[in-house]
Amino acid sequence: MSTFDLDLNIHAVLPKRTDFKIGSIGAGAIVRNCHLVAYRNAGFKPFAITSLNGVGAALAAKEFDIPHVYSSWQELIADENIEILDIAVPPDQQLEIVKEAVKKKHIKGILCQKPMAMNLPEAIEIVRLCEEANVKLGVNSNMRYDQSMRALKTLLDHNYFGDIVLATIEMRAIPHWQDFLKKYDRLEILNMGIHHVDIFRYLFGDPERVTAITRSDPRTTFNHIDGISQYTFQYANELMATSLDDVWAWQGEGTEKDMYIKWRVEGLDGMAWGTIGWPASPAREPSTIKFTTRKHPNQWIEPTWDEVWFPDAFLGTMTQLLRAVEDNTEPEISGRDNLHTMAAIDACYLSIKEERTVLLSETLKEVYQHDLSRHI
């Protein structure tokens, strides 16, 4: 039996500096349970925090020894000590913050939460503002740092499976829809499916065509387009990548729960499948991968690790921004790259609205129209 010794590249690469002055805007569950936990584990020391309601910031500051608490994000960004903004507020509010933050010469990098905005035009504006101000912009597309996805990407880059034919994701989950989402008609694909849309791009690049169908989430009392969704990406080489996002995975009291995220990738020379541990959160359940390949014939290979998506992946999304600031390079998960994810999401909604397959170029053209001087 052959030995498998490939470095799967699942760990975040730290910057040389670990003392960047980070200011956190937002102190909700995702910040307290993921962002700040991951930063503390890496030895980072966030410098300041604020929250929209004022209560969460004080609690987070006490728990994570954050020395400065501000009553508003305007006060926080005015602090000339702060170098990096870690924004974790509803997506409809990120553009307003970025507009003011880029005016502050001391701010060198901004990490926006995903989705970067509620729509593609606002996302384009965020990217434009940061580029004109020479501020590095990263997006917290944290599934790119899920350990099984990092491992799969490494195997794909080393051609372990040959030409890829089919990729699938199946999610059975029970989301807790945030109150701010109830104001908008775009629900699942923009706010949960975005992980899968972005991960298909991370693994395989931009598709040529997008087809999506949906139905509403029957538990909700607010109007929305997409509750339970299925979307398929088709590529120039005929690869199909499809995701089924079922957010009605529990019928309520009197029935059992069965939540999971499963994925599978099939190629001409091998295949891989695995699970995402997120549905078990806050319990620490690592994601998994199992694969077979002609490079190591007639066996299943099952690497393991102790890290989990939530919270450990959130170190990766921050460190890729810090290294970009440190080295004056483009972040791995840059705002500019994320415009393609936003365009793919717009293509899903256009497909739903017009009940047809949509060329990604139909929605990407808005990006090109706003930036004809650069190839994107």
C-alpha positions in Angstrom: 0.0 0.0 0.0 1.4 3.4 -1.0 1.9 6.2 1.5 0.0 9.4 1.3 2.0 12.3 2.6 0.7 15.4 0.7 0.4 18.5 2.8 -3.3 19.3 2.5 -2.8 23.0 3.4 -5.7 23.2 5.8 -4.0 25.7 8.2 -4.0 29.5 7.9 -0.7 31.2 7.2 -0.1 33.8 9.9 1.3 37.2 9.1 4.7 38.2 10.4 3.0 40.7 12.7 0.5 39.5 15.2 -0.1 42.9 16.8 -2.2 44.5 14.2 -4.7 46.9 15.8 -8.1 45.3 14.9 -11.3 47.2 15.4 -14.5 45.0 15.4 -17.7 46.5 14.3 -20.4 44.1 15.5 -20.6 41.9 18.5 -23.2 39.4 17.7 -23.0 35.6 18.0 -20.7 35.2 14.9 -18.2 37.6 16.4 -18.2 36.3 19.9 -18.3 32.6 19.0 -16.1 32.6 15.9 -14.1 35.8 15.1 -12.8 36.6 18.5 -12.3 33.0 19.6 -10.2 32.3 16.5 -8.1 35.5 17.0 -7.5 34.7 20.6 -6.3 31.2 19.7 -3.8 32.7 17.3 -2.5 35.3 19.8 -4.1 38.3 18.1 -5.3 41.0 20.5 -8.2 43.0 19.1 -7.9 46.7 20.0 -11.5 48.0 20.0 -15.1 46.9 19.5 -18.5 48.4 19.1 -22.0 47.0 18.4 -25.1 48.3 16.9 -27.1 47.9 20.2 -24.2 48.8 22.5 -24.8 45.8 24.8 -22.9 43.1 23.0 -19.7 45.1 22.7 -19.3 45.5 26.5 -19.8 41.8 27.1 -17.4 40.8 24.3 -14.7 43.3 25.5 -14.9 41.8 29.0 -14.7 38.2 27.8 -11.8 38.8 25.3 -9.9 41.5 27.1 -10.5 44.1 24.4 -9.3 47.4 25.9 -11.5 49.9 24.0 -15.3 49.9 23.7 -17.0 52.5 21.6 -20.7 53.5 21.5 -20.8 53.8 17.7 -18.9 52.6 14.7 -18.2 56.3 13.8 -16.3 56.7 17.0 -14.4 53.5 16.5 -13.2 54.3 13.0 -12.0 57.7 14.2 -9.5 56.0 16.5 -6.2 56.6 14.7 -4.6 53.5 16.4 -6.9 51.2 14.4 -5.3 49.6 11.3 -7.8 46.9 10.4 -11.6 46.9 10.4 -13.5 43.6 11.1 -17.0 44.4 10.0 -19.8 42.0 11.0 -23.1 43.8 10.6 -26.1 43.2 8.4 -25.0 43.4 4.7 -27.3 46.3 4.0 -25.2 48.5 6.4 -21.7 47.6 5.2 -21.5 50.2 2.3 -22.3 53.1 4.7 -19.5 52.0 7.0 -17.0 51.5 4.2 -17.8 54.9 2.7 -16.6 56.6 5.9 -13.8 54.1 6.8 -11.9 54.7 3.5 -11.6 58.4 4.4 -9.4 57.4 7.4 -5.8 57.3 6.5 -4.9 55.0 9.4 -7.2 52.2 8.2 -5.2 49.8 6.0 -7.5 46.9 5.6 -11.2 46.0 5.8 -12.8 42.6 6.3 -16.4 42.6 5.2 -18.9 40.0 6.3 -20.5 37.9 3.5 -22.6 38.8 1.7 -20.6 41.9 1.0 -23.8 43.8 0.1 -27.4 43.1 -0.5 -26.9 43.4 -4.3 -24.2 43.6 -6.9 -24.2 47.4 -7.5 -23.5 48.0 -3.8 -20.8 45.4 -3.8 -19.2 47.1 -6.8 -19.3 50.4 -5.0 -17.5 48.9 -1.9 -14.8 47.5 -4.1 -14.4 50.8 -6.0 -14.1 52.9 -2.8 -11.5 50.6 -1.3 -9.4 50.5 -4.4 -9.4 54.2 -4.9 -8.4 54.7 -1.2 -5.7 51.9 -1.5 -7.4 50.0 1.3 -7.1 46.2 1.2 -10.5 44.6 1.1 -11.2 41.0 2.1 -14.5 39.2 2.4 -15.3 36.7 5.1 -16.2 33.8 2.8 -15.1 31.5 5.6 -16.2 28.2 3.9 -13.0 28.6 1.9 -11.2 27.8 5.1 -13.3 24.9 6.1 -10.7 22.1 6.5 -12.3 19.6 4.2 -12.7 22.3 1.5 -9.0 23.3 1.9 -8.0 19.6 1.6 -10.2 19.1 -1.5 -8.8 22.2 -3.2 -5.3 20.9 -2.6 -6.1 17.5 -4.1 -7.7 19.2 -7.1 -4.7 21.4 -7.6 -2.5 18.3 -7.6 -4.8 16.6 -10.1 -5.7 13.6 -7.9 -9.0 13.0 -9.6 -8.4 13.9 -13.3 -11.0 15.8 -15.2 -13.9 16.6 -12.8 -17.3 15.5 -14.1 -19.7 16.2 -11.2 -19.7 18.0 -7.9 -22.6 18.1 -5.4 -23.5 19.6 -2.1 -26.5 18.7 -0.1 -27.5 20.7 3.0 -30.2 19.9 5.5 -30.3 22.7 8.0 -32.4 24.7 10.4 -31.4 28.3 10.0 -32.3 31.0 12.4 -33.3 33.8 10.0 -31.9 37.1 11.3 -34.5 39.7 11.8 -32.9 42.1 9.3 -33.4 39.5 6.5 -37.1 39.8 6.9 -37.0 43.2 5.2 -35.7 41.7 2.0 -37.0 39.2 -0.5 -33.7 37.5 -1.2 -33.2 35.0 1.6 -31.5 31.6 1.3 -29.1 31.9 -1.7 -27.8 35.3 -0.7 -27.3 34.5 2.9 -26.7 30.7 3.2 -26.3 29.3 -0.3 -23.6 32.0 -0.8 -21.2 29.6 0.9 -21.8 27.0 -1.7 -21.9 29.4 -4.6 -18.5 30.8 -3.5 -17.0 27.3 -2.8 -17.9 26.1 -6.3 -16.0 29.2 -7.6 -13.1 28.5 -5.2 -12.8 24.9 -6.4 -13.6 25.1 -10.1 -13.7 28.8 -11.2 -16.5 30.7 -12.8 -19.3 28.7 -14.5 -20.6 29.5 -18.0 -24.3 28.9 -17.1 -26.5 29.0 -14.0 -29.8 27.3 -13.5 -31.8 27.7 -10.3 -35.2 26.8 -8.9 -36.7 27.5 -5.5 -39.7 27.5 -3.2 -40.5 29.4 0.0 -39.7 28.2 3.5 -43.1 27.0 4.8 -42.3 27.9 8.4 -41.8 31.6 7.8 -44.4 34.3 8.1 -42.6 36.9 6.0 -42.4 37.2 2.2 -39.3 35.9 0.4 -38.3 34.5 -3.0 -36.1 31.6 -1.9 -36.3 29.4 1.1 -35.4 25.9 -0.2 -33.2 26.2 -3.3 -31.4 24.1 -5.9 -28.9 25.6 -8.3 -26.6 24.1 -10.9 -23.4 25.6 -12.4 -22.4 24.3 -15.8 -18.8 24.8 -17.0 -17.1 25.1 -20.4 -15.7 21.6 -20.0 -19.2 20.2 -19.2 -18.6 19.9 -15.5 -21.8 20.2 -13.5 -21.7 21.5 -9.9 -25.1 21.5 -8.1 -26.3 22.3 -4.6 -29.5 21.5 -2.8 -30.1 23.8 0.1 -33.0 22.5 2.3 -33.6 24.8 5.2 -36.7 23.0 6.4 -34.9 20.0 7.9 -37.0 19.7 11.0 -40.8 19.5 11.1 -40.9 20.6 14.7 -41.8 19.0 18.1 -42.7 15.4 17.9 -40.2 14.6 15.1 -36.5 13.8 15.1 -33.8 16.0 13.7 -31.5 15.0 10.9 -29.2 17.9 9.9 -26.1 17.6 7.8 -24.0 19.0 4.9 -22.6 16.4 2.6 -20.5 17.0 -0.5 -19.1 14.8 -3.3 -16.7 15.3 -6.2 -16.3 12.8 -9.0 -13.5 12.8 -11.6 -12.2 10.5 -14.3 -9.3 9.3 -12.1 -10.9 9.3 -8.7 -13.4 10.8 -6.4 -13.8 12.4 -3.0 -16.7 12.8 -0.6 -17.1 14.3 2.9 -19.1 16.2 5.4 -19.1 19.7 6.9 -19.3 19.7 10.7 -21.1 23.0 11.0 -24.6 21.6 11.8 -23.2 20.3 15.1 -21.9 23.7 16.2 -21.2 24.8 18.9 -20.1 21.2 19.5 -16.6 20.7 17.9 -17.3 18.2 15.0 -14.5 18.3 12.4 -15.4 18.3 8.7 -14.3 15.1 6.9 -12.9 13.9 3.6 -12.5 10.5 2.1 -11.1 9.9 -1.3 -9.8 7.3 -3.8 -7.4 8.0 -6.7 -5.4 6.1 -9.2 -2.3 7.9 -7.7 -2.8 5.6 -4.7 -4.6 2.6 -6.2 -7.3 0.4 -4.7 -7.7 2.2 -1.3 -9.7 4.8 0.5 -7.6 7.6 2.1 -9.2 9.4 5.1 -7.1 12.3 6.5 -8.2 13.6 9.9 -7.7 16.8 11.9 -8.9 18.4 15.1 -9.8 21.8 13.7 -13.4 22.7 12.9 -15.0 25.2 10.5 -16.7 27.3 13.3 -14.6 28.9 14.7 -11.2 27.9 13.3 -11.8 29.0 9.7 -12.3 32.6 10.8 -8.6 32.8 11.5 -8.0 32.1 7.8 -10.2 34.9 6.6 -8.5 37.4 8.8 -5.0 36.3 8.2 -5.4 36.4 4.4 -6.2 40.1 4.8 -3.4 40.8 7.3 -0.9 39.2 5.0 -2.1 41.3 2.0 -1.7 44.5 4.1 1.7 43.3 5.3 3.0 42.4 1.8 1.0 44.9 -0.3 -0.7 42.1 -2.3 -4.3 41.3 -3.2 -6.1 39.3 -0.5 -6.8 35.7 -1.3 -10.5 36.3 -0.8 -10.6 39.8 -2.2 -13.6 42.1 -2.7 -12.8 42.1 -6.4 -12.9 38.3 -6.6 -16.1 38.3 -4.5 -17.9 40.4 -7.2 -17.9 37.2 -9.3 -19.6 35.4 -6.4 -22.2 38.2 -6.2 -22.7 38.0 -10.0 -23.3 34.3 -9.7 -25.9 34.9 -7.0 -27.6 37.5 -9.2 -27.6 34.9 -12.0 -29.4 32.4 -9.7 -32.1 35.0 -8.9 -32.4 35.9 -12.6 -32.8 32.2 -13.4 -35.6 31.9 -10.8 -37.4 35.0 -12.0 -37.3 34.2 -15.7 -37.4 30.4 -15.4 -34.5 29.8 -17.6 -30.8 29.0 -17.7 -28.7 32.2 -17.4 -25.2 32.9 -18.8 -23.0 34.2 -16.0 -21.8 36.9 -18.5 -25.3 38.4 -18.3 -24.8 39.5 -14.7 -21.0 39.9 -14.9 -21.5 42.6 -17.5 -22.5 45.0 -14.8 -19.0 44.5 -13.2 -17.3 45.2 -16.5 -19.4 48.2 -17.2 -18.2 49.8 -14.0 -14.6 49.0 -14.5 -13.6 48.8 -18.2 -9.9 49.5 -17.4 -9.3 46.2 -15.6 -9.7 42.5 -16.5 -11.7 40.8 -13.8 
